[in-house]
């Protein structure tokens, strides 16, 4: 597994932003959430990564939630999420986070999160669910 931190000053960062846009398809406030995600990477309150490996080519954006020590994944797109998940969980634990959170509207993603031990902790008026894994 190779991790590449996609720094906001990269010449190709706009292309990476365009590729992560699909994570917001069908989200109730997609435009604002996508803009928040990109702005958070630009101002360094969140980080974007590209994970590659055997069957994995995955981009994701995450940010630390203070003061609770939660790592919130703002967006994730690409292939190999099931293979990459244990590595992301291990890295978050290694970095000292106490939990990982993820919000989704997709049934398949809910099932995948449940398989990794995430528990549903909230649902909004649009049916989007928030899941948390305690580390």
C-alpha positions as CSV (number, residue, x, y, z in Angstrom):
1,X,0.0,0.0,0.0
2,X,1.4,3.4,-1.0
3,X,0.1,6.6,0.6
4,X,0.5,9.9,-1.2
5,X,-0.4,13.1,0.5
6,X,-2.0,15.4,-2.1
7,X,-0.7,18.8,-0.9
8,X,-2.9,21.8,-1.8
9,X,0.0,23.5,-3.7
10,X,0.3,20.6,-6.2
11,X,0.0,21.7,-9.8
12,X,-2.7,19.0,-10.4
13,X,-4.7,19.5,-7.3
14,X,-7.8,20.8,-9.3
15,X,-7.8,17.4,-11.2
16,X,-7.8,15.6,-7.8
17,X,-10.6,17.8,-6.6
18,X,-12.6,17.0,-9.8
19,X,-12.1,13.3,-9.2
20,X,-13.3,13.4,-5.6
21,X,-16.5,15.3,-6.7
22,X,-18.3,12.0,-7.3
23,X,-18.3,11.4,-3.6
24,X,-21.0,14.0,-3.3
25,X,-23.4,12.7,-5.9
26,X,-26.9,12.6,-4.4
27,X,-25.9,14.3,-1.2
28,X,-28.5,16.7,0.1
29,X,-26.3,19.8,0.0
30,X,-23.7,18.5,-2.5
31,X,-22.4,21.8,-3.8
32,X,-21.7,23.3,-0.4
33,X,-20.3,20.1,1.0
34,X,-18.0,19.7,-2.0
35,X,-16.8,23.3,-1.7
36,X,-16.3,22.9,2.1
37,X,-14.2,19.7,1.4
38,X,-12.0,21.5,-1.2
39,X,-11.6,24.6,0.9
40,X,-10.6,22.5,3.9
41,X,-7.8,20.9,1.9
42,X,-6.7,24.3,0.5
43,X,-6.6,25.9,4.0
44,X,-5.0,22.7,5.4
45,X,-7.7,21.9,8.0
46,X,-8.2,18.7,6.1
47,X,-5.8,16.5,4.1
48,X,-6.3,14.6,0.8
49,X,-4.6,11.3,0.2
50,X,-4.2,8.9,-2.8
51,X,-3.9,5.3,-1.8
52,X,-2.6,2.8,-4.3
53,X,-1.8,-0.9,-4.2
54,X,-3.0,-4.2,-5.4
55,X,-6.5,-3.5,-6.6
56,X,-6.6,-0.1,-4.8
57,X,-6.7,3.4,-6.3
58,X,-8.6,5.5,-3.7
59,X,-8.7,9.2,-2.9
60,X,-10.0,10.4,0.4
61,X,-10.2,13.6,2.4
62,X,-10.2,13.6,6.2
63,X,-10.1,16.1,9.0
64,X,-9.5,15.9,12.7
65,X,-12.5,16.9,14.8
66,X,-11.5,18.6,18.0
67,X,-11.6,18.2,21.0
68,X,-12.9,14.6,20.8
69,X,-10.0,13.2,18.7
70,X,-12.3,11.9,15.9
71,X,-11.1,11.6,12.3
72,X,-13.9,12.5,10.0
73,X,-13.7,11.3,6.4
74,X,-15.3,14.0,4.3
75,X,-15.1,12.2,1.0
76,X,-13.8,9.0,-0.6
77,X,-13.8,7.9,-4.2
78,X,-12.1,5.3,-6.3
79,X,-11.6,1.5,-6.2
80,X,-10.5,-0.8,-3.5
81,X,-12.2,0.7,-0.4
82,X,-12.7,-2.7,1.2
83,X,-9.0,-3.6,0.8
84,X,-7.9,-0.1,1.9
85,X,-10.1,0.2,5.0
86,X,-7.9,-1.8,7.3
87,X,-4.9,0.3,6.4
88,X,-6.9,3.5,7.0
89,X,-8.1,2.3,10.3
90,X,-4.6,1.2,11.4
91,X,-3.1,4.6,10.4
92,X,-5.8,6.5,12.2
93,X,-5.2,4.4,15.4
94,X,-1.4,4.9,15.0
95,X,-1.9,8.7,14.7
96,X,-3.7,8.7,18.1
97,X,-7.3,9.3,16.9
98,X,-10.0,7.9,19.2
99,X,-12.5,7.2,16.4
100,X,-13.3,7.5,12.7
101,X,-16.5,8.9,11.4
102,X,-18.1,8.7,8.0
103,X,-21.4,10.0,6.6
104,X,-23.1,8.3,3.7
105,X,-26.4,8.0,1.8
106,X,-25.4,4.7,0.1
107,X,-26.8,1.4,1.3
108,X,-23.7,-0.5,0.1
109,X,-21.4,1.8,2.0
110,X,-23.5,1.4,5.2
111,X,-23.0,-2.4,4.9
112,X,-19.3,-2.1,4.3
113,X,-18.9,0.2,7.3
114,X,-20.9,-2.2,9.5
115,X,-18.6,-5.0,8.4
116,X,-15.6,-3.1,9.7
117,X,-17.3,-2.4,13.1
118,X,-18.7,1.0,12.5
119,X,-21.9,1.8,14.3
120,X,-24.6,4.1,13.0
121,X,-24.8,7.1,15.3
122,X,-27.1,9.5,13.5
123,X,-29.4,10.0,10.6
124,X,-30.4,13.3,9.1
125,X,-33.7,14.5,7.6
126,X,-32.4,13.5,4.1
127,X,-31.7,9.9,5.1
128,X,-27.9,10.3,5.2
129,X,-26.4,8.3,8.0
130,X,-23.3,9.0,10.2
131,X,-21.2,6.0,11.3
132,X,-18.5,5.8,13.9
133,X,-15.8,3.3,14.7
134,X,-14.2,3.6,18.2
135,X,-10.5,2.9,18.0
